[in-house]
């Protein structure tokens, strides 16, 4: 798994924790199973883009493509 993918997952995990959601609650909100969320958060497999989009949406977030030279400064 790439560092970029792992960083996205870390941000989604942090967002879930910030919202006080369990994996089961997130799974229900994203129309996924709790085991899919557990595998995603354990980083044992590279997730499909659709899975990341659904999880992000369930957390009130969106995945966006920004120019590489903008990096982490995007949105500040």
PDB file as gemmi writes it, atoms N, CA and C in Angstrom:
CRYST1    1.000    1.000    1.000  90.00  90.00  90.00 P 1                      
ATOM      1  N   UNK A   1       0.847  -1.175   0.000  1.00  0.00           N  
ATOM      2  CA  UNK A   1       0.000   0.000   0.000  1.00  0.00           C  
ATOM      3  C   UNK A   1       0.893   1.239   0.000  1.00  0.00           C  
ATOM      4  N   UNK A   2       0.540   2.205  -0.824  1.00  0.00           N  
ATOM      5  CA  UNK A   2       1.337   3.428  -0.918  1.00  0.00           C  
ATOM      6  C   UNK A   2       1.178   4.285   0.338  1.00  0.00           C  
ATOM      7  N   UNK A   3       2.148   5.145   0.556  1.00  0.00           N  
ATOM      8  CA  UNK A   3       2.077   6.074   1.689  1.00  0.00           C  
ATOM      9  C   UNK A   3       0.875   6.995   1.563  1.00  0.00           C  
ATOM     10  N   UNK A   4       0.551   7.383   0.333  1.00  0.00           N  
ATOM     11  CA  UNK A   4      -0.582   8.281   0.110  1.00  0.00           C  
ATOM     12  C   UNK A   4      -1.898   7.606   0.490  1.00  0.00           C  
ATOM     13  N   UNK A   5      -2.049   6.359   0.115  1.00  0.00           N  
ATOM     14  CA  UNK A   5      -3.266   5.623   0.453  1.00  0.00           C  
ATOM     15  C   UNK A   5      -3.368   5.443   1.967  1.00  0.00           C  
ATOM     16  N   UNK A   6      -2.256   5.094   2.599  1.00  0.00           N  
ATOM     17  CA  UNK A   6      -2.243   4.937   4.053  1.00  0.00           C  
ATOM     18  C   UNK A   6      -2.594   6.252   4.748  1.00  0.00           C  
ATOM     19  N   UNK A   7      -2.123   7.371   4.208  1.00  0.00           N  
ATOM     20  CA  UNK A   7      -2.426   8.681   4.797  1.00  0.00           C  
ATOM     21  C   UNK A   7      -3.913   9.006   4.683  1.00  0.00           C  
ATOM     22  N   UNK A   8      -4.527   8.657   3.562  1.00  0.00           N  
ATOM     23  CA  UNK A   8      -5.971   8.871   3.398  1.00  0.00           C  
ATOM     24  C   UNK A   8      -6.734   8.050   4.432  1.00  0.00           C  
ATOM     25  N   UNK A   9      -6.340   6.799   4.592  1.00  0.00           N  
ATOM     26  CA  UNK A   9      -7.007   5.937   5.566  1.00  0.00           C  
ATOM     27  C   UNK A   9      -6.832   6.493   6.972  1.00  0.00           C  
ATOM     28  N   UNK A  10      -5.626   6.962   7.302  1.00  0.00           N  
ATOM     29  CA  UNK A  10      -5.393   7.552   8.624  1.00  0.00           C  
ATOM     30  C   UNK A  10      -6.317   8.738   8.873  1.00  0.00           C  
ATOM     31  N   UNK A  11      -6.522   9.561   7.855  1.00  0.00           N  
ATOM     32  CA  UNK A  11      -7.419  10.716   7.999  1.00  0.00           C  
ATOM     33  C   UNK A  11      -8.864  10.273   8.189  1.00  0.00           C  
ATOM     34  N   UNK A  12      -9.272   9.229   7.476  1.00  0.00           N  
ATOM     35  CA  UNK A  12     -10.632   8.716   7.641  1.00  0.00           C  
ATOM     36  C   UNK A  12     -10.828   8.126   9.036  1.00  0.00           C  
ATOM     37  N   UNK A  13      -9.822   7.420   9.538  1.00  0.00           N  
ATOM     38  CA  UNK A  13      -9.897   6.871  10.899  1.00  0.00           C  
ATOM     39  C   UNK A  13     -10.021   8.008  11.909  1.00  0.00           C  
ATOM     40  N   UNK A  14      -9.200   9.036  11.750  1.00  0.00           N  
ATOM     41  CA  UNK A  14      -9.248  10.179  12.668  1.00  0.00           C  
ATOM     42  C   UNK A  14     -10.618  10.846  12.628  1.00  0.00           C  
ATOM     43  N   UNK A  15     -11.175  10.987  11.439  1.00  0.00           N  
ATOM     44  CA  UNK A  15     -12.502  11.606  11.293  1.00  0.00           C  
ATOM     45  C   UNK A  15     -13.564  10.755  11.988  1.00  0.00           C  
ATOM     46  N   UNK A  16     -13.465   9.430  11.831  1.00  0.00           N  
ATOM     47  CA  UNK A  16     -14.426   8.540  12.514  1.00  0.00           C  
ATOM     48  C   UNK A  16     -14.330   8.711  14.018  1.00  0.00           C  
ATOM     49  N   UNK A  17     -13.117   8.737  14.533  1.00  0.00           N  
ATOM     50  CA  UNK A  17     -12.925   8.927  15.972  1.00  0.00           C  
ATOM     51  C   UNK A  17     -13.448  10.284  16.423  1.00  0.00           C  
ATOM     52  N   UNK A  18     -13.157  11.331  15.653  1.00  0.00           N  
ATOM     53  CA  UNK A  18     -13.635  12.682  15.989  1.00  0.00           C  
ATOM     54  C   UNK A  18     -15.158  12.723  16.088  1.00  0.00           C  
ATOM     55  N   UNK A  19     -15.816  11.938  15.254  1.00  0.00           N  
ATOM     56  CA  UNK A  19     -17.278  11.915  15.250  1.00  0.00           C  
ATOM     57  C   UNK A  19     -17.853  10.912  16.251  1.00  0.00           C  
ATOM     58  N   UNK A  20     -16.973  10.200  16.935  1.00  0.00           N  
ATOM     59  CA  UNK A  20     -17.423   9.239  17.942  1.00  0.00           C  
ATOM     60  C   UNK A  20     -18.174   8.050  17.362  1.00  0.00           C  
ATOM     61  N   UNK A  21     -17.845   7.697  16.132  1.00  0.00           N  
ATOM     62  CA  UNK A  21     -18.521   6.579  15.466  1.00  0.00           C  
ATOM     63  C   UNK A  21     -17.756   5.282  15.679  1.00  0.00           C  
ATOM     64  N   UNK A  22     -18.496   4.201  15.796  1.00  0.00           N  
ATOM     65  CA  UNK A  22     -17.879   2.881  15.806  1.00  0.00           C  
ATOM     66  C   UNK A  22     -17.702   2.416  14.363  1.00  0.00           C  
ATOM     67  N   UNK A  23     -16.920   1.372  14.195  1.00  0.00           N  
ATOM     68  CA  UNK A  23     -16.776   0.798  12.855  1.00  0.00           C  
ATOM     69  C   UNK A  23     -18.127   0.316  12.336  1.00  0.00           C  
ATOM     70  N   UNK A  24     -18.924  -0.259  13.213  1.00  0.00           N  
ATOM     71  CA  UNK A  24     -20.239  -0.762  12.806  1.00  0.00           C  
ATOM     72  C   UNK A  24     -21.137   0.383  12.342  1.00  0.00           C  
ATOM     73  N   UNK A  25     -21.136   1.492  13.073  1.00  0.00           N  
ATOM     74  CA  UNK A  25     -21.955   2.649  12.686  1.00  0.00           C  
ATOM     75  C   UNK A  25     -21.502   3.216  11.346  1.00  0.00           C  
ATOM     76  N   UNK A  26     -20.189   3.299  11.161  1.00  0.00           N  
ATOM     77  CA  UNK A  26     -19.663   3.796   9.892  1.00  0.00           C  
ATOM     78  C   UNK A  26     -20.042   2.857   8.754  1.00  0.00           C  
ATOM     79  N   UNK A  27     -19.915   1.574   8.998  1.00  0.00           N  
ATOM     80  CA  UNK A  27     -20.273   0.592   7.973  1.00  0.00           C  
ATOM     81  C   UNK A  27     -21.728   0.747   7.555  1.00  0.00           C  
ATOM     82  N   UNK A  28     -22.605   0.901   8.519  1.00  0.00           N  
ATOM     83  CA  UNK A  28     -24.028   1.076   8.202  1.00  0.00           C  
ATOM     84  C   UNK A  28     -24.251   2.349   7.400  1.00  0.00           C  
ATOM     85  N   UNK A  29     -23.599   3.443   7.793  1.00  0.00           N  
ATOM     86  CA  UNK A  29     -23.767   4.720   7.099  1.00  0.00           C  
ATOM     87  C   UNK A  29     -23.235   4.660   5.669  1.00  0.00           C  
ATOM     88  N   UNK A  30     -22.213   3.833   5.445  1.00  0.00           N  
ATOM     89  CA  UNK A  30     -21.593   3.722   4.122  1.00  0.00           C  
ATOM     90  C   UNK A  30     -22.150   2.550   3.309  1.00  0.00           C  
ATOM     91  N   UNK A  31     -23.128   1.847   3.870  1.00  0.00           N  
ATOM     92  CA  UNK A  31     -23.701   0.652   3.225  1.00  0.00           C  
ATOM     93  C   UNK A  31     -22.627  -0.393   2.924  1.00  0.00           C  
ATOM     94  N   UNK A  32     -21.769  -0.606   3.913  1.00  0.00           N  
ATOM     95  CA  UNK A  32     -20.717  -1.616   3.841  1.00  0.00           C  
ATOM     96  C   UNK A  32     -20.841  -2.511   5.062  1.00  0.00           C  
ATOM     97  N   UNK A  33     -20.024  -3.544   5.139  1.00  0.00           N  
ATOM     98  CA  UNK A  33     -20.007  -4.381   6.336  1.00  0.00           C  
ATOM     99  C   UNK A  33     -18.932  -3.882   7.291  1.00  0.00           C  
ATOM    100  N   UNK A  34     -19.080  -4.238   8.550  1.00  0.00           N  
ATOM    101  CA  UNK A  34     -18.088  -3.852   9.549  1.00  0.00           C  
ATOM    102  C   UNK A  34     -16.743  -4.484   9.226  1.00  0.00           C  
ATOM    103  N   UNK A  35     -16.753  -5.672   8.650  1.00  0.00           N  
ATOM    104  CA  UNK A  35     -15.487  -6.326   8.305  1.00  0.00           C  
ATOM    105  C   UNK A  35     -14.749  -5.564   7.204  1.00  0.00           C  
ATOM    106  N   UNK A  36     -15.471  -4.932   6.285  1.00  0.00           N  
ATOM    107  CA  UNK A  36     -14.825  -4.106   5.252  1.00  0.00           C  
ATOM    108  C   UNK A  36     -14.140  -2.913   5.912  1.00  0.00           C  
ATOM    109  N   UNK A  37     -14.813  -2.286   6.865  1.00  0.00           N  
ATOM    110  CA  UNK A  37     -14.222  -1.141   7.570  1.00  0.00           C  
ATOM    111  C   UNK A  37     -12.999  -1.595   8.362  1.00  0.00           C  
ATOM    112  N   UNK A  38     -13.091  -2.734   9.024  1.00  0.00           N  
ATOM    113  CA  UNK A  38     -11.959  -3.251   9.797  1.00  0.00           C  
ATOM    114  C   UNK A  38     -10.762  -3.529   8.896  1.00  0.00           C  
ATOM    115  N   UNK A  39     -10.990  -4.154   7.741  1.00  0.00           N  
ATOM    116  CA  UNK A  39      -9.887  -4.423   6.805  1.00  0.00           C  
ATOM    117  C   UNK A  39      -9.300  -3.122   6.280  1.00  0.00           C  
ATOM    118  N   UNK A  40     -10.164  -2.160   5.973  1.00  0.00           N  
ATOM    119  CA  UNK A  40      -9.697  -0.855   5.504  1.00  0.00           C  
ATOM    120  C   UNK A  40      -8.791  -0.214   6.548  1.00  0.00           C  
ATOM    121  N   UNK A  41      -9.269  -0.160   7.788  1.00  0.00           N  
ATOM    122  CA  UNK A  41      -8.515   0.514   8.845  1.00  0.00           C  
ATOM    123  C   UNK A  41      -7.240  -0.232   9.233  1.00  0.00           C  
ATOM    124  N   UNK A  42      -7.197  -1.535   9.018  1.00  0.00           N  
ATOM    125  CA  UNK A  42      -5.981  -2.300   9.332  1.00  0.00           C  
ATOM    126  C   UNK A  42      -4.943  -2.191   8.225  1.00  0.00           C  
ATOM    127  N   UNK A  43      -5.372  -1.639   7.083  1.00  0.00           N  
ATOM    128  CA  UNK A  43      -4.495  -1.443   5.921  1.00  0.00           C  
ATOM    129  C   UNK A  43      -3.930  -2.769   5.399  1.00  0.00           C  
ATOM    130  N   UNK A  44      -4.696  -3.842   5.547  1.00  0.00           N  
ATOM    131  CA  UNK A  44      -4.239  -5.153   5.081  1.00  0.00           C  
ATOM    132  C   UNK A  44      -4.452  -5.357   3.590  1.00  0.00           C  
ATOM    133  N   UNK A  45      -5.279  -4.520   2.995  1.00  0.00           N  
ATOM    134  CA  UNK A  45      -5.535  -4.621   1.557  1.00  0.00           C  
ATOM    135  C   UNK A  45      -5.728  -3.219   1.004  1.00  0.00           C  
ATOM    136  N   UNK A  46      -5.382  -3.040  -0.242  1.00  0.00           N  
ATOM    137  CA  UNK A  46      -5.589  -1.746  -0.896  1.00  0.00           C  
ATOM    138  C   UNK A  46      -7.082  -1.621  -1.205  1.00  0.00           C  
ATOM    139  N   UNK A  47      -7.727  -0.584  -0.675  1.00  0.00           N  
ATOM    140  CA  UNK A  47      -9.168  -0.453  -0.892  1.00  0.00           C  
ATOM    141  C   UNK A  47      -9.505   0.000  -2.306  1.00  0.00           C  
ATOM    142  N   UNK A  48     -10.690  -0.355  -2.746  1.00  0.00           N  
ATOM    143  CA  UNK A  48     -11.181   0.146  -4.020  1.00  0.00           C  
ATOM    144  C   UNK A  48     -11.559   1.617  -3.842  1.00  0.00           C  
ATOM    145  N   UNK A  49     -11.439   2.376  -4.911  1.00  0.00           N  
ATOM    146  CA  UNK A  49     -11.781   3.795  -4.864  1.00  0.00           C  
ATOM    147  C   UNK A  49     -13.219   3.992  -4.401  1.00  0.00           C  
ATOM    148  N   UNK A  50     -14.132   3.170  -4.886  1.00  0.00           N  
ATOM    149  CA  UNK A  50     -15.537   3.277  -4.494  1.00  0.00           C  
ATOM    150  C   UNK A  50     -15.708   3.138  -2.985  1.00  0.00           C  
ATOM    151  N   UNK A  51     -14.950   2.249  -2.372  1.00  0.00           N  
ATOM    152  CA  UNK A  51     -15.027   2.069  -0.919  1.00  0.00           C  
ATOM    153  C   UNK A  51     -14.576   3.329  -0.202  1.00  0.00           C  
ATOM    154  N   UNK A  52     -13.460   3.908  -0.634  1.00  0.00           N  
ATOM    155  CA  UNK A  52     -12.975   5.141  -0.012  1.00  0.00           C  
ATOM    156  C   UNK A  52     -13.978   6.276  -0.167  1.00  0.00           C  
ATOM    157  N   UNK A  53     -14.580   6.386  -1.344  1.00  0.00           N  
ATOM    158  CA  UNK A  53     -15.566   7.443  -1.595  1.00  0.00           C  
ATOM    159  C   UNK A  53     -16.773   7.263  -0.684  1.00  0.00           C  
ATOM    160  N   UNK A  54     -17.250   6.039  -0.548  1.00  0.00           N  
ATOM    161  CA  UNK A  54     -18.419   5.773   0.296  1.00  0.00           C  
ATOM    162  C   UNK A  54     -18.125   6.045   1.766  1.00  0.00           C  
ATOM    163  N   UNK A  55     -16.953   5.650   2.229  1.00  0.00           N  
ATOM    164  CA  UNK A  55     -16.576   5.893   3.621  1.00  0.00           C  
ATOM    165  C   UNK A  55     -16.426   7.393   3.870  1.00  0.00           C  
ATOM    166  N   UNK A  56     -15.747   8.075   2.972  1.00  0.00           N  
ATOM    167  CA  UNK A  56     -15.578   9.524   3.120  1.00  0.00           C  
ATOM    168  C   UNK A  56     -16.932  10.224   3.159  1.00  0.00           C  
ATOM    169  N   UNK A  57     -17.824   9.860   2.260  1.00  0.00           N  
ATOM    170  CA  UNK A  57     -19.151  10.485   2.223  1.00  0.00           C  
ATOM    171  C   UNK A  57     -19.918  10.226   3.516  1.00  0.00           C  
ATOM    172  N   UNK A  58     -19.814   9.021   4.047  1.00  0.00           N  
ATOM    173  CA  UNK A  58     -20.495   8.689   5.299  1.00  0.00           C  
ATOM    174  C   UNK A  58     -19.946   9.496   6.469  1.00  0.00           C  
ATOM    175  N   UNK A  59     -18.710   9.964   6.330  1.00  0.00           N  
ATOM    176  CA  UNK A  59     -18.077  10.788   7.364  1.00  0.00           C  
ATOM    177  C   UNK A  59     -18.227  12.280   7.082  1.00  0.00           C  
ATOM    178  N   UNK A  60     -18.980  12.609   6.045  1.00  0.00           N  
ATOM    179  CA  UNK A  60     -19.188  14.015   5.703  1.00  0.00           C  
ATOM    180  C   UNK A  60     -18.001  14.643   5.010  1.00  0.00           C  
ATOM    181  N   UNK A  61     -17.201  13.822   4.349  1.00  0.00           N  
ATOM    182  CA  UNK A  61     -16.003  14.294   3.650  1.00  0.00           C  
ATOM    183  C   UNK A  61     -16.120  13.969   2.163  1.00  0.00           C  
ATOM    184  N   UNK A  62     -15.196  14.518   1.405  1.00  0.00           N  
ATOM    185  CA  UNK A  62     -15.108  14.208  -0.017  1.00  0.00           C  
ATOM    186  C   UNK A  62     -13.650  13.977  -0.369  1.00  0.00           C  
ATOM    187  N   UNK A  63     -13.418  13.064  -1.284  1.00  0.00           N  
ATOM    188  CA  UNK A  63     -12.072  12.875  -1.815  1.00  0.00           C  
ATOM    189  C   UNK A  63     -11.920  13.827  -2.989  1.00  0.00           C  
ATOM    190  N   UNK A  64     -10.822  14.547  -3.021  1.00  0.00           N  
ATOM    191  CA  UNK A  64     -10.595  15.516  -4.086  1.00  0.00           C  
ATOM    192  C   UNK A  64      -9.235  15.302  -4.712  1.00  0.00           C  
ATOM    193  N   UNK A  65      -9.116  15.685  -5.956  1.00  0.00           N  
ATOM    194  CA  UNK A  65      -7.830  15.656  -6.646  1.00  0.00           C  
ATOM    195  C   UNK A  65      -7.331  17.088  -6.713  1.00  0.00           C  
ATOM    196  N   UNK A  66      -6.120  17.290  -6.206  1.00  0.00           N  
ATOM    197  CA  UNK A  66      -5.509  18.623  -6.225  1.00  0.00           C  
ATOM    198  C   UNK A  66      -4.134  18.513  -6.869  1.00  0.00           C  
ATOM    199  N   UNK A  67      -3.627  19.594  -7.414  1.00  0.00           N  
ATOM    200  CA  UNK A  67      -2.291  19.555  -8.002  1.00  0.00           C  
ATOM    201  C   UNK A  67      -1.248  19.116  -6.968  1.00  0.00           C  
ATOM    202  N   UNK A  68      -0.288  18.331  -7.414  1.00  0.00           N  
ATOM    203  CA  UNK A  68       0.734  17.805  -6.509  1.00  0.00           C  
ATOM    204  C   UNK A  68       1.516  18.902  -5.812  1.00  0.00           C  
ATOM    205  N   UNK A  69       1.729  20.037  -6.481  1.00  0.00           N  
ATOM    206  CA  UNK A  69       2.518  21.095  -5.859  1.00  0.00           C  
ATOM    207  C   UNK A  69       1.746  21.831  -4.774  1.00  0.00           C  
ATOM    208  N   UNK A  70       0.446  21.582  -4.652  1.00  0.00           N  
ATOM    209  CA  UNK A  70      -0.339  22.194  -3.584  1.00  0.00           C  
ATOM    210  C   UNK A  70      -0.122  21.420  -2.293  1.00  0.00           C  
ATOM    211  N   UNK A  71      -0.030  20.098  -2.395  1.00  0.00           N  
ATOM    212  CA  UNK A  71       0.273  19.242  -1.262  1.00  0.00           C  
ATOM    213  C   UNK A  71      -0.663  19.434  -0.089  1.00  0.00           C  
ATOM    214  N   UNK A  72      -0.106  19.360   1.111  1.00  0.00           N  
ATOM    215  CA  UNK A  72      -0.892  19.443   2.330  1.00  0.00           C  
ATOM    216  C   UNK A  72      -1.338  20.855   2.663  1.00  0.00           C  
ATOM    217  N   UNK A  73      -0.862  21.829   1.924  1.00  0.00           N  
ATOM    218  CA  UNK A  73      -1.264  23.206   2.182  1.00  0.00           C  
ATOM    219  C   UNK A  73      -2.653  23.501   1.631  1.00  0.00           C  
ATOM    220  N   UNK A  74      -3.212  22.581   0.849  1.00  0.00           N  
ATOM    221  CA  UNK A  74      -4.524  22.776   0.242  1.00  0.00           C  
ATOM    222  C   UNK A  74      -5.566  23.019   1.325  1.00  0.00           C  
ATOM    223  N   UNK A  75      -6.346  24.045   1.124  1.00  0.00           N  
ATOM    224  CA  UNK A  75      -7.441  24.325   2.040  1.00  0.00           C  
ATOM    225  C   UNK A  75      -7.080  25.178   3.229  1.00  0.00           C  
ATOM    226  N   UNK A  76      -5.826  25.575   3.353  1.00  0.00           N  
ATOM    227  CA  UNK A  76      -5.437  26.410   4.501  1.00  0.00           C  
ATOM    228  C   UNK A  76      -5.620  27.864   4.188  1.00  0.00           C  
TER     229      UNK A  76                                                      
END                                                                             
